[in-house]
């Protein structure tokens, strides 16, 4: 980190650097774009992965953004704080969409919730809320009177135009209007009720015959304002919302938020609790991948596979139900450990799962993976290069299917993962078949992890004692875990009270949906189902 500090100060002497687990650099907006380009392009820095953009309202201290960046070359991390210029009526920050492709979507999200305008971003529409929404919900002075934004009983109003703010030679910011689709484009709706969009996700698709020209994603149909709700709750009360995001990654998401709070509060959990958490995370991964395989094959017409994969998933849910009392919204991890100890049948039931899993995976491969129809529909379809996967922040099995070794359990080991033997599954083809096979192979690796732990669960407390009222010291923390669909991050900013001042959830499914336009360009409309299904996004994880 000392080398990074020296390099940054040589490039931008006026930068203010704060040390921590992740170094924070504060830069003025006027220098931000050039500095961001240096962060990405300088070989000594090489911060090519934009993890998330955290919009912030510091009240009288102004608004701004915190950018979290990772170097895939050096495995280093940095955060950059940029304050918005202008006033609260028109706060401004220069866009970095030309440096990281995913920034276009991340900046739209910040604009939607904070009203911060990103100069030169080509699409400054709202992302989740409808175009008639009044106010910016994550601002601290937001008026949440229901009468201001009544529930609409009319059809959703939409427009094919967006505002773009550009800076002229004199430094004056000017607003222009840009058209999303051309007047001659033939646009069809796929979703939000289409079963193969895997939730209420809408693709406005311009087609030329059967060929896709452009896809405009419409999000927010089940947006619940989870981050806003969490600001009004105590830290333990925020936990159960993790089940309501990617409900197939409930355990890993709980794990991440608990680790962030525990680190901030100085709470050290027992070895037993750590082992239990990892076991539950890996069981979740197998169950999630099973459901992906079954539903994906059903999307492509192979309905039988759904019933084959549900056998294993149901077996895992039975195991979890005995311990957690639930089959989907487990709410099991808690601050200090887990809610309750393992069921007496847990070890026996997990062994029974491990006994049948190899034969089941062999069966999946025999029925589907080698099928000539599956190969024709999946191979060389929806190719995502490694460079584009990083630029679009497409992590998890989707990123690893493109040759990007991005598994957080390996790159930035947490809990006890550094002690365990397992392989990171990486393929280089980057197509729909590669993404499918990565998930298939990851089930084998999750089983390896479980085999190492199931007969070595230590004695001890499943939950250590924690204060009745948890107050984090003033400061900020960022934690990441490997969810079932990719990198999941939690940012917490505390003002010293029992409620988070800001809680930002960086989910893997938003980039997975955002990249659909890029990798379907020029493909046939029938391939959209193949490509979208192979990305395995979960809509509640996108909308939050």
N, C-alpha and C positions, 0 to 999 in steps of 0.2 A: 504493500500500500504506500510505502514511502516513495517508491519510484513513481507511482501514479500521481501522488501529491506534487512531486517535483515537476513532472511533465505538465500537469495542469497549470501550475503557477508560471511555468515558462511560456505557455501558450496564452494564458489569460491572467496576468498579474493581479488584477482587481478581484479575482474570484475569492470568495470566503469559504474556507473549508472547515467542516466540523467532523471530528473523529467519532466513530461508533462501530457497531458490528458491520454496518454499511456506511462507507464514507458519504457525507452529504456536501455537495458543492452548490453554493448560491451564486447565480450569475444574473446580470441585468438582461432584460428582454432584448435590448438592442444588440447584444452580443450573442444571444442564445443560438440562433440558427448556425452561425459560423462555428461556434464552439461545439454544437452538436455534431456538425459535419466532421470536425477534428476528432471527436470522441469515437466516431464510427470508422473513419478512414485511416487514422494514424495506426501503424502496425504495432506500436508499443501499447496502445490502448485497445483498439479493435472492439468497441462496445457495439456489437451488431444486433443484439437481441433487446428490443424494447419490451420489457415485461408488462408494464402498465403505466398509465398516467393517472395520478391521484389529484382530482380537483379539490381545492381548499378554499374556505372562507374563514379568514382570521379576524372577522368583524372590522373593528376600527383600524387594524393593521393591514387591511386590504385582502385581495383575492389573488390566487396564483395556482400553480401546479407543481407537483413533485413527480419527477420522471425516474422510474427505476430501470436501470440498464444492466445488461450482463454481457460479458465477453465470452463467446463460445470458444475462442482460441485460447485465452488465458485462464478461463474459469474465475474471473473476478467480477465484482459487483460495485455499482456506484449509484447514488441517487443525486438528482440535480433539482434544485429549487429555483423556480422562476416566478417572480411577482408580475402580475398583470399591470400594465400601464393604463392610463385613462381613469375614469371614475366608475362608480358602481352601475351607472346607466349603460356604459359601453366599455367594459374591461377588455383589454387587448393583449394577446400574446402571439408571437410569430409561429406559424405552423412548421412542423418538421415532417409533413406527410411525404415530401419528396425524398426523405432519407430512410424512413421506415414505413413500409406500405400500410401496416396496421394502424399507424398514427391517424390516418383519415377517420377511422371508426372510433378510436379512443378519444380523439378531439371532439367528434360529434357528441359523444357521451358526456364529456365535460360541459360542452355548450348547452346540452339539453338540461342538465341539472344545476349548472351554475351561471349560465349566460355569458361565459367567457368566449369571446370571438377570437378565432384563430386566423390571423392574417395569411392569405394565400391558400387556405384550405379550400379545395374545389367544391365542397359540399357541406354547407353550414345549416343543414336541416336538423330538426330534432330527430333523435334516434329511437327513443322508446315512447315518449309522450306524443299525443296527437298534435297536429300543427296549430290548433286553436288554443292550446294550453296557456294559461296565464300564470306567469311567474316561473321561478327556478327553484324546485323543491329542496335542494340541498344547501341553499343559502341559509344563513342563520336568521335572517329577517323575513323568511318566507311566511306568507299568510296562508295557512291551511284551512281556512273557512270553506266548507263544502259548497257554499253558495257561489263562490268565485269560479269554481270549475265543476259545475253540476254534471252528473252522469248523463251522457248523451243517449237519446233514444232514436237519433237519426242515423242514417248511413254515414260511415266514416268519410270525412272530406279529405281529399288528397289533391296534390298539385304536381305537375311535372317540372316545376321550376324551383331553384334553390338560390339563396343569396351567397355571393362570394365577395369578401372584402380583400382588396388589394392595396398595395402601397405604391404611390407614384414617386417620381424622381425627387420631389420636394419633401417626401416623408409624410404626405397626407394620405390618410386611409379613406378609400372610396369604395362604396358598395355597388356591386353589379348584380345582374340577374343571369343565371345560367340554366339552360334547359337540360333535364336529365335524359330524356329520350328525344330522338329526332321526330319531327312531325310525321314523317312517312313510316316510322317504325310500327310494326304490328306487335302489340303487347298483350300477352295473356297472363292470367293469374294462376299460379300453382300454390295452393294453400289459401288461407290458413287452415282449411278443414281437410286437406289432402292427407290420407293416412301415412304416406311415405315421406312427408316432411317431419314426421316424428314429433308432432305437437303443433301448437298454433303459431306457425312460422309461415310467412307469405313471401313468395318470390314473384315479383313483377318481371316477366321475362319477355324480352324482345326477340322474335324469331324471324328467320328468313327461310320459309319452308320448314324443314325439320332441324335447321341449324340454329344454335343459340348465338345471339349477337351480344346481348347484355342482360345481366340480372341485377335488379335493384331489390335489396332485402328490406322487408318491413318487419320490425320487431316491436315488442312491448305489449302484445295482446294479453299477457298474464304478468305484466310488471306489477310488483306489490310494494315497491319502495322499501326493501329490506334494510338497506343501509340507513335510511332516514329513521325507520322504526328503531333500529339498534341504538341510535344516539339518545333515545329516551328511556332505554332500559339499562339495568345493571349488567355487569359483565356475565354473571351466570345466566341471566335471562336471554342473552344473545345467542346462546349455544344451540338451542333447538331449531333456529333458522337454518343451520347448516344442513339439516335433513331435507329442507324444502328447496334447496338449490339443485344440485345433481343428486337426486335421491338414490342413485346407485353408488355414489361416492360418499355417502353419509358419514361413514366411519373416518375415512381420510380427512374430510373437511372438518369434522369435529376435532380430529387430532391436531390439525394446523392451528385452529383458533385457540385451542387449549394451550398448545406450546407457546404461542405468542403471549398469551396472558400470563402463563406460568413464568416465562422468562422475565417479563416486565415486573412481576410481583416477587420474584426471587423464590419461587416455589419449586422444590425438587421432588419429583415423584419417585415411587418405589420401582425397583427392578421388575417386580411382578406386574405392575400396571403397564410398564413399557412393553413387556412381552405380550400382554393381552391386547394392547392397542395394535401392535404390528400383526398379530394373528388375525384380528378382525379386519384390518386394512386389506390383507392379502386374500382373505375369504371373500371380501367385497369385490376385489379385482376379478377373481374367478367368476363370481356370480354375474358381475356386470358384463364381462366378455362373453359369457354364455348367452345372455340375453341379446347382446349385439349380434352374435353369430346367427341366432335363431330368427330375429326380426329382419336382419339384413337379407338372409336367404329367402325369407318370406316375401320381402320387397321384390326380389328377383324371380319369384314364382316357385321357389322350392319350399312349399309350406311345411312339408314333413319335418324339416330340420328344426323348426320351432319346438316341436314336441320332444325331439331328442335332447335339445339343450335345456329345456325347462326341467327335465328330470334332475340334472345336476344343480341347477339354480334352486329348485324347490328343496333339495337336500340341504343346501347351505342355509336357506331361509329357515328351515326347521331348526338347524343348529342355533342360529341367531335368536330365534323366537324363544327358545328355552332360556337363554341367558338374558336377553334384552327385553323380552315381553312384547316385541313388535317384529313385523316382517318388512317394514320399509322405513318408517320414521323412528329410528332406533333410539336416538337421544341417549347414547350410552357413554361416550367419553365425557368427562366432566373436569373441572379445574381441580387438580390434585390426583387424578387417576381415572377410574371408571366408576359408574354409578353403583354397580353391584358385582359380586364375585361370579366366576364362571359356574355354570350349571354342573352338577356332578357327572352328567353324561357327556360333557363337552369333549374330553379327550377321546373317549370311545367313538363318539359320532364323527369326529374329524378323521380318525383313522379309517372309519368306514368309507368316508368320502375319498380319501387318498387311495384306497384300495380299488375303487371303481373308475377314478378319473382318467388314468392312462388309456384304458380300453375305450372310454367315451370319446376322448380326443382322437384316437385312432379311427373310431367310427365316423366322426365328423369329417375327417380328411378323406376317408374312403367314399362317403356319400357325396360330398360337395366339392372339396378343394380341387380334386382332379377331374371333375366333370367338365366335358368339352364345352357345354353351354356356359357354365360359370367362367371358364377361361376366356371364351370369346367376349363375354360381357364385361369382364373386369380387367384383363391384362391390357396395358397401354391405354387405359381409359382414366381420365382425370389425373394426369401426371402432374405432380408437384415436385419441383426441384428442391434440393437442400437449401440453396440460396433463398428461394422464395418462401420456403417453410420458415426460415429464420426471420425474414423481413416481415412476414405476416404473423409472426409469433404463434405458429401452429405447432403446439407441443404434443407430448404424449405419444401414443402409438402412431398418430398421423405424422408427426415429425420424424419419428424413428423409421417409419416406412419410407421416408425420403432421404435416409442416410444421416440424419442429425441425431447424434447421441445426446439426448436431452433429459434423460431420466434423473430426476432430482435425487432419488435414492442413491445414485452413483455420483452425480456431479457435486451435490451438496448434501452428504448423508446426514440424516436426522435420526433421532431416537437411537435404536440399536442396529440400524441398517449397515453401518460400517463393519460390524462383526459378522455379518451373514454372507454366505457364499451363494451368489446367483449371477446369471449373465444378463447383460443389457441386450435386448433383442433389437438389432438394427438391420434394416434391409435398404437396398440402394435403388430399387426400381422406381419408387415414388408413385406407383399407380394404385388403383383400387384393390387389386389383388395383394399388393405388398402390405397395405394397411390391414387387410383381413388376416394375412398370415402372421403379422406381428402380434396381433391379439391372440391368435391361436397359440403361438409359441410362448407368449407371456403367461398363459395359464400354467404351463409346465414349470416356468421359473417361480411363480407364486407357490406352486405345490412344493418346490424345493425349499423355499423359505419356511413354509409351514412344517415340513418334515424335520427341519433343524430345531424347531422350537417346541413342537407339541409334546414331546416327552421331557422337556427341560424347562417347564414353567416353574419358576422359583416360588418358594413360600414367601409370605410377607403380606403387608397391607395392600389391598387393591385400590385404596384411596387414602392419601395422607391427610392430616388435619389442615384445614385452611381457615383463614379468618371468616367470620360470619358476613362481614361486609368487606368486599374486595375493592380497594382503591389503588389504582396504579399511580406511580409517581409521574409528574409531568414529563413528557417526552414522546418519542415515537418508536415504533417497532415494525419490522416487516419479516414475515415468515412464509416459507414456501414448502409444499409437500407434493408428492407425485400422486395425484388423484387418478381415478380409473380412466379419465379422458385427457389427462395432461397436467401441466403445472397449475396448481391452485395456490394463490397468495393472499395473505391477510395483512392489511396495513392498519395499525392502530395508532391514533394520536390521542394522548391523554392530557387533560388539564388538571389532573390531580384529584378529580372527583370519582364517584362510584359509577359514572357513566362514561362511555367513550365520547370524546369530543368529535372524533371522526373515525368511522370504521369502513374501510374500502375493501371490497372483495374482488380480487382479480381472478376471473374464472377462465378455464380453457375453451369453453364452448363458443364464446363470442368470436374469437379469431377463427375458429373452425367454420362458423357460419359466414363470416365476412369474406373468407377466401373462395367461397363457392363461385362468385362471379369470375374470378381470375382463372380458375382451373376448368370452368365449363365453357369458356370462350371458344367458339368454333366446334364444340361437340354437338352431338345430336340431342334432341329434347328427351329421348328415351334414356340417354346416359345420365341425365340430371338425377334420376332416381338412384342409379348405381353410385354416382359420385357422392351425392349428399348422404346416402346411407353409409358409405364407407368412412365418412368423417365422424359419424356416431355422436353428433351433438345432441344435447338435451336442452329443450327450450327453457324450462325454469332456471337453468344455469345461465342462460343468456340474459333473460329478462330481469331476473332477481326481483 
